[in-house]
Amino acid sequence: MATDKELNDFLENVERRAFKQAVYAVRKDEAALDIVQDAMIKLAEKYGDKPVAELPMLFQRILQNTILDYFRREKVRNTWVSLFSGFGRKDDEDDDFDILASYEAEEGSAAAESSLDQVERAQTLRLIEAEIQKLPARQREAFLMRYWQDMDVAETAEAMGCSEGSVKTHCSRATHALADALRAKGIKL
């Protein structure tokens, strides 16, 4: 069973990485902060009595579910807003009013991107994921821990059971291999 201090220490250590993960998913800092806070509260309330070793997996699952809940709420909210947007209009003198013509998407949101940009980004991400899967196991492991989970060199070395120099070597080889593979496919990041 985790003590209050162990739970608090765990949440402090995971907060920054969870926030980055949430921002990457939802692309809004305020929403990402709310998601992380909700996930932390759920972990503390429902699973605070679990052993410390189980907390990382539980928290990751809670965070993913909270992100999915956010997208579900946004979808429902956007559907209802668009359905009821015409009900509040009282001025009939502007009959050729088109909500889609006047709608301006928030800068940086998915709605502000063109369909072509969204498709290209999705294709690029699929190519990157495929190239990551082709990396040798140790390079892939080091790369994902350092750059996806935002672990520092010491944390990665401890998790992998190797020296910090080995982590740096694995990461360097992985980034060079990925850059070469993506460059060969015409992708410039």
C-alpha positions in Angstrom: 0.0 0.0 0.0 1.3 3.4 -0.9 1.7 6.0 1.8 0.5 9.5 1.3 4.2 10.6 0.9 4.8 7.9 -1.7 1.7 8.8 -3.6 2.6 12.5 -3.5 6.1 11.8 -4.7 4.8 9.7 -7.5 2.4 12.4 -8.7 5.1 15.1 -8.5 7.4 12.9 -10.6 4.8 12.1 -13.3 3.1 15.6 -13.5 5.4 17.1 -16.2 5.4 14.1 -18.4 1.6 13.7 -18.1 1.1 17.3 -19.0 3.3 17.0 -22.1 1.4 13.9 -23.1 -2.0 15.6 -22.6 -0.9 18.7 -24.5 0.3 16.5 -27.4 -3.1 14.8 -27.5 -5.5 17.8 -27.1 -3.3 20.7 -28.3 -4.6 23.1 -25.7 -2.6 23.9 -22.5 -5.7 24.7 -20.4 -7.5 21.5 -21.3 -4.3 19.4 -20.8 -3.9 20.9 -17.3 -7.5 20.0 -16.4 -7.0 16.5 -17.8 -3.9 15.9 -15.8 -5.5 17.2 -12.6 -8.5 15.0 -13.1 -6.4 12.0 -13.7 -4.3 12.7 -10.5 -7.5 13.1 -8.4 -9.0 9.9 -9.8 -5.7 8.0 -9.0 -5.6 9.4 -5.5 -9.3 8.8 -4.7 -9.8 5.4 -6.2 -6.3 3.8 -6.2 -4.4 5.5 -3.5 -4.4 2.3 -1.5 -2.6 0.2 -4.2 1.1 -0.7 -4.0 3.5 2.0 -5.3 4.7 -0.4 -8.1 1.2 -0.5 -9.6 0.8 3.3 -9.7 2.5 4.1 -13.0 0.4 1.7 -15.0 -2.8 2.7 -13.3 -2.0 6.4 -13.8 -1.2 5.9 -17.5 -4.5 4.1 -18.0 -6.5 6.8 -16.1 -4.7 9.5 -18.1 -5.6 7.9 -21.4 -9.2 7.4 -20.4 -9.4 11.0 -19.2 -8.1 12.2 -22.6 -10.7 10.1 -24.4 -13.4 11.5 -22.1 -12.3 15.0 -23.1 -12.7 14.2 -26.8 -16.1 12.6 -26.2 -17.3 15.7 -24.4 -15.9 18.0 -27.1 -17.7 16.0 -29.8 -21.0 16.2 -28.0 -20.6 19.8 -27.1 -19.7 20.7 -30.7 -22.6 18.7 -32.1 -25.1 20.5 -29.8 -23.6 24.0 -30.4 -23.9 23.5 -34.2 -27.4 22.1 -33.9 -28.7 25.0 -31.8 -26.7 27.8 -33.3 -29.5 28.9 -35.6 -32.2 29.1 -32.9 -31.0 32.2 -31.2 -31.2 34.4 -34.3 -34.0 37.1 -34.2 -32.9 39.3 -37.1 -34.5 38.0 -40.3 -33.1 40.8 -42.4 -29.9 38.8 -43.0 -31.4 35.7 -44.6 -28.3 34.7 -46.5 -26.2 34.3 -43.3 -24.0 31.3 -43.4 -22.5 30.1 -40.1 -19.8 28.2 -41.9 -18.7 31.3 -43.9 -18.4 33.3 -40.7 -16.9 30.6 -38.5 -13.2 31.1 -37.7 -11.4 28.3 -36.1 -9.1 28.9 -33.1 -5.5 29.2 -34.1 -3.5 26.0 -33.5 -6.6 23.9 -33.2 -7.3 20.9 -35.5 -10.2 22.8 -37.1 -7.8 25.5 -38.3 -5.8 23.0 -40.3 -6.7 22.1 -43.8 -7.7 18.6 -44.6 -4.6 18.2 -46.6 -2.4 19.2 -43.6 -4.2 16.8 -41.4 -3.8 13.9 -43.8 -0.1 14.7 -44.4 0.5 14.9 -40.6 -1.2 11.6 -40.1 0.8 9.9 -42.9 4.0 11.4 -41.5 3.2 10.1 -38.0 2.5 6.6 -39.4 5.8 6.6 -41.2 7.7 7.7 -38.1 5.9 5.0 -36.0 6.8 2.4 -38.6 10.5 3.5 -38.6 10.6 3.5 -34.8 9.3 -0.1 -34.9 12.3 -1.0 -37.2 14.9 0.2 -34.7 16.8 -2.4 -32.6 15.0 -3.1 -29.3 17.5 -1.2 -27.0 17.6 1.8 -29.3 13.8 1.9 -29.6 13.5 1.5 -25.8 16.0 4.3 -25.1 14.5 6.6 -27.7 10.9 6.2 -26.5 11.8 6.7 -22.8 13.9 9.8 -23.5 11.8 11.6 -26.1 8.3 10.2 -25.8 8.1 9.7 -22.0 10.5 12.7 -21.4 12.7 10.8 -19.0 16.1 12.2 -18.3 19.3 10.2 -19.0 19.7 9.0 -15.4 16.0 7.8 -15.2 16.3 6.0 -18.5 19.6 4.3 -17.5 18.0 3.1 -14.3 15.0 1.8 -16.1 17.0 0.0 -18.8 19.6 -1.3 -16.3 22.6 0.2 -18.2 25.0 3.2 -17.9 24.1 6.7 -18.8 26.7 6.6 -21.6 24.9 3.6 -23.1 21.6 5.5 -23.1 23.2 8.4 -24.9 24.7 6.0 -27.5 21.4 4.2 -28.0 19.5 7.5 -28.4 22.1 9.0 -30.8 22.1 5.9 -33.0 18.3 5.8 -32.9 17.9 9.5 -33.9 20.5 9.2 -36.7 18.8 6.0 -38.0 15.4 7.7 -37.9 16.6 10.9 -39.6 18.3 8.9 -42.4 15.2 6.6 -42.9 12.8 9.6 -43.0 15.1 11.6 -45.2 15.2 8.7 -47.7 11.4 8.8 -47.8 11.4 12.6 -48.5 10.3 13.7 -45.0 12.1 16.7 -43.5 11.3 17.5 -39.9 
